[in-house]
Amino acid sequence: MFRNDKSKRVVLLNIEGNLIMSNLRNNFILFLEQRKSFLLGISILFFTFLVFVDLVGGKWSSLENSLSNLSKFFWESLWPPDWRVIEARDYPVCRSSIEVTCSTAYIGIVETLKMAFVATILGFVISLPLAIFSSRNLYSDKIAIPTRIILAAMRTLPSIIWAILFVVMVGLGPIAGVLAMAFYTVGYLGKLQYEAIEGLSNSPLDAARAMGLENIEIVERVVIPESANNLISQILFMFEYNVRQGSIIGIVGAGGLGEDLFLYYDAQMYQRVIALLIVLFSVVVIIDFLSIKARSYFVDDATFKSPSLIGNLFRGK
């Protein structure tokens, strides 16, 4: 009798232990599921830290004086800016009544804006058909994959490398810069566009196919109207991007503000360099505000519409 009672207690304890372990396991799994995004973020940060440590390679001493070196260079070499870059140049003689239009900064910025505008529009016109052929919800892999490879090849080389190639082909000047930025724009913008097209709901596409529409008609009547907001945002972003790129490719003689930046940097006239960078930053900020305003005419639920652009930018929904 005693042995039977003892055996029953052992069995009950085993059952109770199994239930406790099962509950703990279920609670742990539930904990992981509820916090999987957080744990994934922590894992990515930890992995990033490990990669950074590997890149440093034990040379932590190179980071010790980095901020002090930057502060010293900034206050001794960059500041204050030399605002003579917005004054009329001595040569050629300024024939305009507004002297700033003859300044280095104005001429460089205007040329950069022209280059960025032409490159963006040209790139958009070429990239949109390629993006359509790259969309797997419109065309088969036999067409989409080769077209994607073309787009990938065009964006593999940065604008400055394209600029070097086109400077060799067409010579120094803004034409080389326009072609370089246009080529990169096709590859970069094409990827954004076909991802936007593939992100469309299948319902309108299936309905269009059920009506017997061809792909070209589906693009015209469904794809373009449905993805118009994304396409507009992308082209505005690309224009701003090309304005910044236009200030770099001039280093290799492809026109724009970059030519002046490189000349001043090479001559160690850093105060003029920082002045041009401040002008460029101001122009980019203005372009950003104008882009927000432009989008408000196309996005129905925009919270930044007229009458006040600045006021609405900081107004909650």
C-alpha positions as CSV (number, residue, x, y, z in Angstrom):
1,M,0.0,0.0,0.0
2,F,2.8,2.3,0.9
3,R,4.6,1.6,-2.3
4,N,1.5,2.3,-4.4
5,D,1.0,5.7,-2.7
6,K,4.6,6.5,-3.3
7,S,4.4,5.5,-7.0
8,K,1.2,7.6,-7.4
9,R,3.0,10.6,-5.8
10,V,5.9,10.2,-8.2
11,V,3.6,10.0,-11.2
12,L,1.7,13.1,-10.1
13,L,5.0,15.0,-9.5
14,N,6.2,14.0,-13.0
15,I,2.9,15.1,-14.5
16,E,3.0,18.4,-12.6
17,G,6.6,18.9,-13.6
18,N,5.8,18.3,-17.3
19,L,2.9,20.8,-17.1
20,I,5.2,23.4,-15.5
21,M,7.8,22.9,-18.2
22,S,5.2,23.0,-20.9
23,N,3.8,26.2,-19.6
24,L,7.3,27.7,-19.3
25,R,8.1,26.7,-22.8
26,N,4.8,28.1,-24.1
27,N,5.3,31.4,-22.2
28,F,8.9,31.7,-23.6
29,I,7.7,31.1,-27.1
30,L,4.9,33.7,-26.6
31,F,7.5,36.1,-25.2
32,L,9.7,35.6,-28.3
33,E,6.8,36.1,-30.7
34,Q,5.6,39.3,-29.0
35,R,9.1,40.8,-28.9
36,K,10.6,39.3,-32.1
37,S,10.9,42.8,-33.7
38,F,12.7,44.1,-30.7
39,L,15.0,41.1,-30.5
40,L,15.7,41.3,-34.2
41,G,16.7,44.9,-33.8
42,I,19.0,44.1,-31.0
43,S,20.5,41.3,-33.0
44,I,21.1,43.6,-36.0
45,L,22.7,46.2,-33.7
46,F,25.0,43.6,-32.1
47,F,26.0,42.2,-35.5
48,T,26.7,45.7,-36.7
49,F,28.9,46.3,-33.7
50,L,30.9,43.1,-34.4
51,V,31.4,44.2,-38.0
52,F,32.5,47.6,-36.9
53,V,35.0,46.1,-34.4
54,D,36.4,43.9,-37.2
55,L,36.8,47.0,-39.5
56,V,38.6,48.9,-36.7
57,G,41.0,46.0,-36.4
58,G,42.2,47.1,-33.0
59,K,43.2,50.6,-34.1
60,W,41.0,52.3,-31.5
61,S,43.7,55.0,-31.0
62,S,42.8,56.5,-34.4
63,L,39.4,57.4,-32.9
64,E,40.7,59.0,-29.7
65,N,41.5,62.4,-31.1
66,S,39.1,62.5,-34.0
67,L,36.7,65.1,-32.6
68,S,39.6,67.3,-31.4
69,N,41.2,67.1,-34.9
70,L,37.9,68.0,-36.6
71,S,37.4,70.9,-34.2
72,K,40.9,72.2,-34.8
73,F,40.6,71.9,-38.6
74,F,37.1,73.6,-38.5
75,W,38.1,76.6,-36.4
76,E,41.6,77.1,-37.9
77,S,41.0,76.4,-41.6
78,L,37.2,76.5,-42.4
79,W,35.7,79.2,-40.2
80,P,34.8,82.0,-40.9
81,P,33.6,81.4,-44.4
82,D,35.0,83.6,-47.2
83,W,31.9,85.2,-48.6
84,R,33.8,86.7,-51.6
85,V,32.4,83.7,-53.5
86,I,29.1,85.5,-53.7
87,E,30.8,88.7,-55.0
88,A,31.2,89.5,-58.7
89,R,34.4,88.0,-60.2
90,D,37.1,90.3,-61.5
91,Y,37.2,88.4,-64.8
92,P,35.3,88.3,-67.0
93,V,33.9,91.8,-66.4
94,C,30.4,91.7,-64.9
95,R,27.9,93.3,-67.3
96,S,24.8,92.7,-65.1
97,S,23.3,95.2,-62.8
98,I,23.0,92.5,-60.1
99,E,26.5,91.7,-59.2
100,V,25.7,88.4,-57.4
101,T,24.8,86.9,-60.7
102,C,28.4,87.2,-61.8
103,S,29.7,85.5,-58.6
104,T,31.4,82.1,-58.5
105,A,28.7,80.6,-56.2
106,Y,25.8,81.8,-58.4
107,I,27.2,80.7,-61.6
108,G,28.2,77.3,-60.2
109,I,24.8,76.7,-58.5
110,V,22.8,77.7,-61.6
111,E,24.9,75.4,-63.8
112,T,24.5,72.6,-61.3
113,L,20.7,73.1,-61.1
114,K,20.5,73.1,-64.9
115,M,22.5,69.9,-65.1
116,A,20.4,68.2,-62.4
117,F,17.1,69.2,-64.0
118,V,18.1,67.9,-67.5
119,A,19.6,64.7,-66.1
120,T,16.6,64.0,-63.9
121,I,14.0,64.5,-66.7
122,L,16.1,62.5,-69.2
123,G,16.7,59.7,-66.7
124,F,13.0,59.6,-65.8
125,V,11.9,59.3,-69.4
126,I,14.3,56.4,-70.0
127,S,13.9,54.7,-66.7
128,L,10.1,54.4,-66.7
129,P,9.8,52.1,-69.7
130,L,12.7,50.0,-68.3
131,A,11.0,49.9,-64.9
132,I,7.8,48.7,-66.5
133,F,9.6,45.9,-68.4
134,S,11.3,45.0,-65.1
135,S,8.0,44.6,-63.2
136,R,7.3,40.9,-62.7
137,N,3.6,41.5,-62.1
138,L,3.4,42.8,-65.7
139,Y,6.0,40.8,-67.6
140,S,7.5,37.3,-67.3
141,D,11.0,36.7,-65.9
142,K,12.4,36.3,-69.4
143,I,11.8,40.0,-69.9
144,A,12.0,41.3,-66.3
145,I,15.3,39.7,-65.2
146,P,17.5,40.9,-68.2
147,T,16.0,44.4,-67.9
148,R,16.8,44.5,-64.1
149,I,20.3,43.4,-64.9
150,I,20.6,46.4,-67.2
151,L,19.3,48.8,-64.5
152,A,21.7,47.2,-61.9
153,A,24.6,47.7,-64.3
154,M,23.8,51.4,-64.7
155,R,23.6,52.1,-61.0
156,T,26.6,50.0,-60.1
157,L,28.9,52.7,-61.2
158,P,28.5,56.0,-59.2
159,S,27.9,59.2,-61.0
160,I,31.5,60.3,-60.6
161,I,32.8,57.2,-62.5
162,W,30.3,57.8,-65.3
163,A,31.5,61.4,-65.3
164,I,35.1,60.2,-65.9
165,L,34.0,58.0,-68.8
166,F,31.9,60.8,-70.4
167,V,34.7,63.4,-70.0
168,V,36.9,61.0,-72.0
169,M,34.1,60.6,-74.6
170,V,32.8,64.2,-75.0
171,G,35.3,66.3,-73.2
172,L,35.2,68.6,-70.2
173,G,32.1,70.5,-69.4
174,P,28.5,70.2,-68.2
175,I,27.4,67.8,-71.1
176,A,29.6,65.1,-69.6
177,G,28.0,65.8,-66.2
178,V,24.5,65.6,-67.6
179,L,25.1,62.3,-69.3
180,A,26.8,60.9,-66.2
181,M,23.9,61.8,-63.8
182,A,21.3,60.7,-66.4
183,F,22.9,57.2,-66.7
184,Y,23.0,56.8,-62.9
185,T,19.4,58.2,-62.6
186,V,18.1,55.6,-65.0
187,G,19.6,52.8,-62.9
188,Y,18.6,54.2,-59.5
189,L,15.2,55.6,-60.4
190,G,14.4,52.5,-62.4
191,K,14.8,50.3,-59.3
192,L,12.6,52.6,-57.2
193,Q,9.9,52.6,-60.0
194,Y,9.7,48.9,-60.6
195,E,9.5,48.3,-56.8
196,A,6.6,50.8,-56.6
197,I,4.9,49.1,-59.5
198,E,5.3,45.6,-58.0
199,G,3.9,47.0,-54.7
200,L,0.5,47.7,-56.4
201,S,-2.5,45.7,-55.4
202,N,-3.2,42.7,-57.7
203,S,-7.0,43.5,-57.7
204,P,-6.9,46.3,-60.3
205,L,-4.4,44.4,-62.4
206,D,-6.5,41.3,-62.4
207,A,-9.6,43.2,-63.2
208,A,-7.8,44.9,-66.1
209,R,-6.6,41.6,-67.5
210,A,-10.1,40.1,-67.1
211,M,-11.4,43.0,-69.3
212,G,-8.9,41.8,-72.0
213,L,-6.6,44.8,-71.8
214,E,-3.0,44.5,-73.1
215,N,0.0,45.3,-71.0
216,I,0.4,48.7,-72.6
217,E,-3.2,49.5,-71.8
218,I,-2.8,48.2,-68.3
219,V,0.2,50.5,-67.8
220,E,-1.7,53.5,-69.2
221,R,-5.0,53.0,-67.3
222,V,-3.9,51.3,-64.1
223,V,-0.2,51.3,-63.3
224,I,0.6,55.0,-64.0
225,P,-2.5,56.4,-62.2
226,E,-2.1,54.0,-59.2
227,S,1.6,54.6,-58.7
228,A,1.6,58.3,-59.7
229,N,2.2,59.6,-56.2
230,N,5.3,57.4,-55.7
231,L,6.6,58.3,-59.2
232,I,6.3,62.0,-58.4
233,S,8.0,61.6,-55.0
234,Q,10.8,59.7,-56.6
235,I,11.5,62.2,-59.4
236,L,11.6,65.0,-56.8
237,F,14.0,63.1,-54.6
238,M,16.1,62.3,-57.6
239,F,16.4,65.9,-58.6
240,E,17.6,66.9,-55.1
241,Y,20.0,64.0,-55.2
242,N,21.4,65.1,-58.6
243,V,21.9,68.6,-57.3
244,R,24.2,67.2,-54.6
245,Q,25.9,64.9,-57.1
246,G,26.4,67.9,-59.5
247,S,28.6,69.4,-56.8
248,I,30.9,66.4,-56.8
249,I,31.3,65.3,-60.4
250,G,32.8,68.7,-61.2
251,I,35.9,67.4,-59.5
252,V,36.7,65.4,-62.7
253,G,35.8,68.3,-64.9
254,A,32.2,67.5,-65.6
255,G,30.8,71.0,-64.8
256,G,28.8,72.4,-62.0
257,L,29.8,73.7,-58.6
258,G,32.2,70.9,-58.1
259,E,34.8,72.4,-60.3
260,D,35.0,75.5,-58.1
261,L,35.0,73.4,-55.0
262,F,37.9,71.3,-56.3
263,L,39.9,74.4,-57.3
264,Y,39.5,76.0,-53.9
265,Y,40.3,72.8,-52.1
266,D,43.3,72.1,-54.2
267,A,44.5,75.7,-53.5
268,Q,43.8,75.1,-49.7
269,M,41.3,78.0,-49.8
270,Y,39.1,76.1,-47.3
271,Q,37.2,79.2,-46.2
272,R,35.8,79.5,-49.7
273,V,35.1,75.8,-49.8
274,I,32.9,76.1,-46.6
275,A,31.2,79.1,-48.1
276,L,30.2,77.2,-51.2
277,L,29.1,74.3,-49.1
278,I,26.8,76.6,-47.1
279,V,25.4,78.0,-50.3
280,L,24.8,74.5,-51.6
281,F,23.2,73.4,-48.4
282,S,20.8,76.4,-48.5
283,V,19.8,75.6,-52.1
284,V,19.1,71.9,-51.2
285,V,16.9,73.0,-48.2
286,I,15.0,75.4,-50.5
287,I,14.5,72.5,-53.0
288,D,13.3,70.3,-50.3
289,F,10.6,72.9,-49.3
290,L,9.6,73.3,-52.9
291,S,9.4,69.6,-53.3
292,I,7.0,69.3,-50.3
293,K,4.9,72.1,-51.8
294,A,4.9,70.4,-55.2
295,R,3.8,67.1,-53.8
296,S,0.9,68.8,-52.1
297,Y,-0.7,69.4,-55.5
298,F,-0.7,65.6,-56.2
299,V,-1.3,64.0,-52.8
300,D,-4.9,64.2,-51.7
301,D,-4.4,63.7,-48.0
302,A,-1.3,66.0,-47.7
303,T,-1.1,67.9,-44.4
304,F,1.3,70.5,-45.8
305,K,-1.0,72.3,-48.3
306,S,-1.6,76.0,-48.6
307,P,-2.1,78.6,-47.3
308,S,1.1,78.3,-45.1
309,L,3.9,76.0,-46.1
310,I,6.1,76.6,-43.1
311,G,3.3,76.5,-40.6
312,N,1.8,73.3,-42.0
313,L,5.2,71.6,-42.0
314,F,5.1,71.6,-38.2
315,R,1.4,71.0,-37.7
316,G,0.3,67.6,-36.6
317,K,-2.3,65.5,-38.4
